[in-house]
């Protein structure tokens, strides 16, 4: 009986070794790529999104003073007075439609102005 147990154990180990040798290994010519580990996202309470902190304060063309309008590129005394005289505006694009500004001047300031409604 002891011989039978030893023979079964030997065959079991031999079978395991044989199976381990028959496992196919990946080809060395095929590169395996692993995704780079990603760092966990961290948030700091003092960080604010760039979209919520405007770099330049918008100028309301419906309420700005002449001096505030003259800060804009391409807006001098005459154009500032024309903007004030043409109020109120439903939208900032009315500056071009009403021929108060040329398209080129408007294109240069459109990101810095707004026409708020009261």
TORMI-737941 format. One line per field, with one value per atom (N, C-alpha, C): residue in one letter; chain; x negated, y, z; atom name. Coordinates in pm, 1 decimal. Each point is the difference from the previous one (the first is absolute). Layout:
N
residuo [A	...];
cadena [A	...];
px [X	...];
py [Y	...];
pz [Z	...];
atomo [CA	...];
This chain:
118
residuo [X	X	X	X	X	X	X	X	X	X	X	X	X	X	X	X	X	X	X	X	X	X	X	X	X	X	X	X	X	X	X	X	X	X	X	X	X	X	X	X	X	X	X	X	X	X	X	X	X	X	X	X	X	X	X	X	X	X	X	X	X	X	X	X	X	X	X	X	X	X	X	X	X	X	X	X	X	X	X	X	X	X	X	X	X	X	X	X	X	X	X	X	X	X	X	X	X	X	X	X	X	X	X	X	X	X	X	X	X	X	X	X	X	X	X	X	X	X	X	X	X	X	X	X	X	X	X	X	X	X	X	X	X	X	X	X	X	X	X	X	X	X	X	X	X	X	X	X	X	X	X	X	X	X	X	X	X	X	X	X	X	X	X	X	X	X	X	X	X	X	X	X	X	X	X	X	X	X	X	X	X	X	X	X	X	X	X	X	X	X	X	X	X	X	X	X	X	X	X	X	X	X	X	X	X	X	X	X	X	X	X	X	X	X	X	X	X	X	X	X	X	X	X	X	X	X	X	X	X	X	X	X	X	X	X	X	X	X	X	X	X	X	X	X	X	X	X	X	X	X	X	X	X	X	X	X	X	X	X	X	X	X	X	X	X	X	X	X	X	X	X	X	X	X	X	X	X	X	X	X	X	X	X	X	X	X	X	X	X	X	X	X	X	X	X	X	X	X	X	X	X	X	X	X	X	X	X	X	X	X	X	X	X	X	X	X	X	X	X	X	X	X	X	X	X	X	X	X	X	X	X	X	X	X	X	X	X	X	X	X	X	X	X	X	X	X	X	X	X	X	X	X	X	X];
cadena [A	A	A	A	A	A	A	A	A	A	A	A	A	A	A	A	A	A	A	A	A	A	A	A	A	A	A	A	A	A	A	A	A	A	A	A	A	A	A	A	A	A	A	A	A	A	A	A	A	A	A	A	A	A	A	A	A	A	A	A	A	A	A	A	A	A	A	A	A	A	A	A	A	A	A	A	A	A	A	A	A	A	A	A	A	A	A	A	A	A	A	A	A	A	A	A	A	A	A	A	A	A	A	A	A	A	A	A	A	A	A	A	A	A	A	A	A	A	A	A	A	A	A	A	A	A	A	A	A	A	A	A	A	A	A	A	A	A	A	A	A	A	A	A	A	A	A	A	A	A	A	A	A	A	A	A	A	A	A	A	A	A	A	A	A	A	A	A	A	A	A	A	A	A	A	A	A	A	A	A	A	A	A	A	A	A	A	A	A	A	A	A	A	A	A	A	A	A	A	A	A	A	A	A	A	A	A	A	A	A	A	A	A	A	A	A	A	A	A	A	A	A	A	A	A	A	A	A	A	A	A	A	A	A	A	A	A	A	A	A	A	A	A	A	A	A	A	A	A	A	A	A	A	A	A	A	A	A	A	A	A	A	A	A	A	A	A	A	A	A	A	A	A	A	A	A	A	A	A	A	A	A	A	A	A	A	A	A	A	A	A	A	A	A	A	A	A	A	A	A	A	A	A	A	A	A	A	A	A	A	A	A	A	A	A	A	A	A	A	A	A	A	A	A	A	A	A	A	A	A	A	A	A	A	A	A	A	A	A	A	A	A	A	A	A	A	A	A	A	A	A	A	A	A];
px [-81.1	81.1	-86.8	-106.2	-89.7	-58.2	-30.5	-52.6	104.5	124.3	107.1	15.7	-6.8	10.1	-117.0	-118.3	-118.5	7.7	48.7	13.4	102.8	112.6	104.1	-52.2	-76.6	-56.9	-100.2	-80.2	-100.0	67.4	102.8	71.9	70.6	52.6	65.0	-98.1	-118.8	-101.9	-50.4	-16.7	-47.9	103.6	125.5	106.1	6.0	-20.5	0.9	-117.6	-114.7	-118.4	18.3	60.3	22.7	97.8	101.1	98.8	-62.3	-87.8	-63.7	-88.2	-56.2	-86.6	79.8	123.9	77.9	74.6	-7.4	65.9	-72.9	74.6	-62.8	-33.4	-117.1	-47.0	24.2	27.0	18.5	-128.9	17.7	-113.3	-79.9	-129.8	-83.5	0.7	52.4	6.4	122.1	97.9	119.8	-16.1	-14.1	-16.7	130.9	-13.2	118.2	-3.5	111.2	7.5	93.4	-42.8	82.4	29.7	120.4	31.5	-80.0	-43.3	-76.1	89.6	-54.4	83.7	41.1	121.5	50.1	-3.6	-34.3	-4.1	142.7	29.4	134.8	27.9	121.5	38.6	4.3	-64.5	2.3	59.3	74.0	57.8	-45.0	-24.8	-36.8	112.2	33.2	111.2	-25.0	-125.7	-27.5	-1.4	0.6	-2.4	138.2	4.1	125.6	-13.4	104.1	-6.5	-26.1	-73.7	-34.2	124.0	102.5	120.0	76.0	-16.1	74.0	-75.3	-126.6	-75.9	-41.5	80.5	-32.8	-128.1	-81.3	-125.2	28.1	103.4	36.3	147.3	30.8	139.2	73.5	120.4	79.7	54.8	5.7	53.3	139.3	97.0	138.9	20.2	29.5	15.8	127.1	90.6	123.1	-15.4	-107.4	-14.5	-139.9	-96.1	-137.2	-12.3	-90.6	-27.6	-88.3	-15.0	-86.1	-142.9	-47.4	-136.5	-17.5	99.8	-7.9	-1.9	77.5	3.0	-130.8	-62.4	-124.2	-117.5	14.3	-105.1	-10.0	107.8	4.5	-83.6	-71.7	-79.9	88.5	-35.8	74.8	114.5	20.1	109.1	-61.0	23.8	-45.5	117.8	-20.9	104.7	125.5	-15.5	115.8	80.0	-69.0	71.5	64.7	-65.9	59.7	128.5	-1.2	120.7	109.0	-38.2	98.1	63.0	-78.7	53.6	101.3	-34.0	90.5	127.7	-11.5	117.2	93.0	-52.5	80.2	68.3	-12.6	60.0	151.3	66.5	-47.0	-22.1	-80.4	-30.7	57.3	62.8	49.4	-113.1	-95.4	-116.1	-120.2	-118.1	-120.4	-25.6	56.5	-18.8	73.9	88.9	69.9	-95.5	-116.9	-97.8	-40.0	-6.0	-33.5	124.6	112.6	123.4	45.8	-25.5	37.8	-110.6	-104.5	-113.7	-70.5	-4.6	-74.0	-145.7	-23.4	-135.3	-15.3	-123.4	-28.5	-14.7	12.0	-11.7	-137.2	-104.3	-135.6	-16.7	51.2	-9.4	84.0	119.5	87.2	-66.7	-63.3	-67.9	-109.7	-62.8	-106.9	47.6	125.9	47.9	116.4	53.2	121.9	-14.7	-118.6	-19.5	-6.8	-10.3	-15.3	124.0	104.4	122.1	120.9	103.7	126.5	110.1	120.7	115.8	105.1	-10.4	95.7	132.2	107.7	133.1	44.1	75.9	49.1	136.6];
py [-117.1	117.1	125.4	0.3	114.3	26.7	-106.0	16.5	66.4	-34.8	56.3	149.5	37.0	142.0	79.9	-56.8	69.2	11.2	-101.9	3.0	104.0	9.3	98.5	142.3	20.2	132.3	37.8	-94.6	26.9	33.3	-75.6	28.1	136.1	31.3	129.7	115.0	-11.6	104.1	4.3	-114.0	-5.8	60.9	-27.2	55.6	151.5	51.5	143.9	65.2	-61.9	53.3	-4.3	-106.2	-11.6	106.2	25.2	101.1	138.7	23.5	130.8	24.8	-103.4	16.7	21.1	-42.8	13.3	133.4	80.7	129.9	87.1	58.7	83.1	136.1	44.1	129.9	101.7	123.4	100.3	18.2	28.0	19.6	122.0	-8.6	114.1	107.9	-32.4	100.8	89.2	-44.7	80.7	80.0	130.9	79.2	7.2	-7.4	15.6	139.8	66.8	135.6	-0.1	63.1	14.4	148.1	30.2	141.0	54.5	122.4	65.0	21.0	-16.8	21.9	146.1	19.7	136.8	43.2	125.8	55.9	28.7	-18.9	29.6	149.0	31.7	139.6	64.4	113.2	71.6	137.1	44.8	133.2	79.0	124.8	87.3	100.1	33.7	91.4	138.9	38.2	134.5	8.1	-113.9	1.1	35.9	93.3	38.0	-19.7	-42.7	-18.6	132.5	-7.2	120.5	67.6	-79.3	57.2	89.9	-20.5	80.2	125.9	10.4	118.7	72.2	95.5	68.1	81.3	-3.0	74.1	149.3	33.8	139.5	16.0	103.8	25.4	51.7	-52.9	42.6	140.0	76.5	136.0	-2.7	46.4	3.9	125.0	-21.2	114.4	79.0	-56.0	71.5	89.2	-14.7	81.8	57.3	-34.8	46.2	149.7	61.6	142.4	15.0	123.2	26.8	-43.8	26.7	-38.3	-151.9	-73.6	-146.2	-54.6	59.6	-45.5	30.2	109.7	40.1	-90.1	-81.6	-96.5	-108.0	-24.7	-104.1	41.0	-95.5	32.6	42.0	108.1	49.1	92.4	24.1	87.2	129.4	104.9	132.1	80.4	130.5	88.1	-3.3	10.3	5.6	-130.7	-114.1	-128.8	-24.4	39.9	-16.4	81.0	122.6	83.2	-58.9	-57.5	-62.3	-123.0	-76.5	-117.6	44.8	103.7	50.2	54.8	70.2	59.2	-106.5	-115.5	-105.4	-94.4	24.3	-87.8	6.8	-103.7	-128.6	-99.4	-99.8	-106.8	-131.1	-74.6	-133.8	-100.7	20.3	-88.7	80.7	-47.8	75.4	7.9	-93.8	2.8	116.0	66.8	116.8	115.5	-1.1	105.9	0.7	-116.5	-9.1	24.5	-59.0	16.2	144.7	76.0	141.2	90.7	-60.4	72.0	91.4	-39.8	75.7	-44.8	-128.5	-54.4	-75.1	-3.3	-83.8	-144.5	-93.3	-141.5	-29.8	61.6	-23.9	45.2	118.3	49.1	-88.8	-36.0	-87.3	-134.3	-58.0	-128.6	8.9	116.4	16.3	16.0	40.3	25.4	-89.2	-80.2	-75.7	-91.1	-49.9	-86.8	79.8	131.4	83.7	82.1	-13.4	79.2	-88.9	59.0	-69.8	106.0	-44.2	92.4	-55.7	38.3	-47.6	71.3	-73.5	57.0	40.5	104.6	45.4	-50.3];
pz [0.0	0.0	0.0	70.8	4.1	-137.8	-71.9	-135.1	-89.8	17.4	-81.6	28.3	125.3	35.1	-55.7	10.2	-51.7	-152.1	-65.9	-144.6	-41.5	73.1	-30.7	22.5	105.6	26.8	-106.8	-39.9	-103.2	-132.8	-33.2	-124.1	7.9	117.0	18.2	-18.8	58.5	-16.0	-143.0	-60.1	-137.4	-94.3	28.6	-83.3	12.1	120.1	20.9	-71.1	7.6	-66.8	-151.4	-48.6	-143.3	-48.0	80.1	-37.2	2.5	93.2	9.3	-120.1	-55.1	-115.7	-127.5	-4.8	-121.6	-8.6	101.8	-3.5	-101.5	-90.8	-102.0	58.2	-28.5	44.9	-111.9	33.1	-105.1	-78.4	-125.1	-89.2	43.4	-11.5	38.3	-107.1	-118.5	-105.4	12.9	78.0	20.1	128.8	-12.9	121.8	77.0	127.7	83.9	58.9	-11.4	54.5	118.2	101.3	119.0	16.8	35.9	20.7	117.0	-16.2	105.8	120.7	116.7	118.2	9.0	39.2	10.5	144.8	17.0	134.8	44.1	124.1	46.5	-10.0	-34.6	-13.3	137.6	9.4	126.6	-22.9	94.5	-8.9	120.6	-24.0	109.3	18.1	120.9	21.1	-55.6	-14.5	-49.0	-152.3	-67.9	-145.9	-52.9	-95.6	-62.7	-149.4	-66.8	-144.8	-70.4	-110.0	-73.9	-57.5	-30.1	-59.7	97.3	128.7	96.6	42.6	-37.2	34.9	-127.9	-44.8	-124.6	13.4	-105.1	0.9	-12.5	-76.0	-21.0	34.9	73.3	35.3	-123.0	-23.9	-114.6	22.4	-106.9	4.2	-59.7	76.6	-44.9	-86.2	-127.0	-90.9	27.9	78.7	35.4	122.5	76.0	120.8	20.8	-83.5	19.0	-26.2	71.7	-21.7	-122.9	-44.5	-115.3	29.2	119.6	37.1	-0.7	47.3	-0.3	-141.5	-88.8	-139.6	-71.5	34.1	-67.9	34.5	100.5	34.1	-107.8	-69.5	-103.0	-120.7	-60.8	-118.1	-117.4	-64.5	-115.2	36.3	128.3	44.3	53.5	-73.2	42.3	50.9	9.3	53.1	-86.0	-131.3	-89.9	4.3	-5.0	2.0	135.8	107.8	133.0	10.1	-50.8	2.9	-88.6	-113.4	-89.6	65.4	73.6	70.2	104.9	74.6	103.7	-61.6	-112.2	-65.0	-58.5	-36.0	-62.3	97.6	126.8	101.1	-0.9	42.7	50.9	-113.8	27.3	-95.3	51.9	-90.0	36.7	0.0	-85.7	-9.9	-43.7	33.6	-32.7	-150.5	-76.3	-145.0	-66.7	74.0	-55.4	-27.7	61.6	-26.5	-147.3	-61.4	-142.8	-84.2	39.7	-78.8	-5.5	106.1	1.9	-54.2	-56.0	-58.7	99.2	124.8	100.7	-1.0	-22.8	-10.6	-131.3	-49.9	-116.9	48.2	-91.7	36.1	60.6	-53.2	50.9	144.5	32.9	137.7	91.1	-44.6	78.8	26.5	-102.1	16.2	106.2	10.2	97.4	143.4	20.2	136.8	42.9	-88.1	32.5	121.1	26.5	116.2	130.0	-8.4	119.5	33.5	-84.0	25.7	18.1	58.7	20.9	-6.0	-35.8	-2.4	96.7	125.3	101.1	-17.1	26.6	-6.3	139.3	9.0	131.8	27.5];
atomo [N	CA	C	N	CA	C	N	CA	C	N	CA	C	N	CA	C	N	CA	C	N	CA	C	N	CA	C	N	CA	C	N	CA	C	N	CA	C	N	CA	C	N	CA	C	N	CA	C	N	CA	C	N	CA	C	N	CA	C	N	CA	C	N	CA	C	N	CA	C	N	CA	C	N	CA	C	N	CA	C	N	CA	C	N	CA	C	N	CA	C	N	CA	C	N	CA	C	N	CA	C	N	CA	C	N	CA	C	N	CA	C	N	CA	C	N	CA	C	N	CA	C	N	CA	C	N	CA	C	N	CA	C	N	CA	C	N	CA	C	N	CA	C	N	CA	C	N	CA	C	N	CA	C	N	CA	C	N	CA	C	N	CA	C	N	CA	C	N	CA	C	N	CA	C	N	CA	C	N	CA	C	N	CA	C	N	CA	C	N	CA	C	N	CA	C	N	CA	C	N	CA	C	N	CA	C	N	CA	C	N	CA	C	N	CA	C	N	CA	C	N	CA	C	N	CA	C	N	CA	C	N	CA	C	N	CA	C	N	CA	C	N	CA	C	N	CA	C	N	CA	C	N	CA	C	N	CA	C	N	CA	C	N	CA	C	N	CA	C	N	CA	C	N	CA	C	N	CA	C	N	CA	C	N	CA	C	N	CA	C	N	CA	C	N	CA	C	N	CA	C	N	CA	C	N	CA	C	N	CA	C	N	CA	C	N	CA	C	N	CA	C	N	CA	C	N	CA	C	N	CA	C	N	CA	C	N	CA	C	N	CA	C	N	CA	C	N	CA	C	N	CA	C	N	CA	C	N	CA	C	N	CA	C	N	CA	C	N	CA	C	N	CA	C	N	CA	C	N	CA	C	N	CA	C	N	CA	C	N	CA	C	N	CA	C	N	CA	C	N	CA	C	N	CA	C	N	CA	C	N	CA	C];
